[in-house]
Amino acid sequence: MSTLDTLISAMESAANLMRGVALDPRVPREAAESLRAKASELDDLADRVAEAEVAELERQDAAGGALA
């Protein structure tokens, strides 16, 4: 697993943890809403990083595998 894959996985894991904590009825409603919002932001960022990684790999493949 590459460093970037590890980062994406950690971001997804953190977002899932935040969503789980937000489900705890002991967490105040406003805090739960904030946790869900930040989890969504992490998901979006992880998706953008993953898409950028795929685009870079495709660019490298199109260039014959050479790093530019």
Secondary structure, DSSP 8 states (H G I E B T S, - for coil): --HHHHHHHHHHHHHHHHHHHHT-TTS-HHHHHHHHHHHHHHHHHHHHHHHHHHHHHHHHHHTTT---
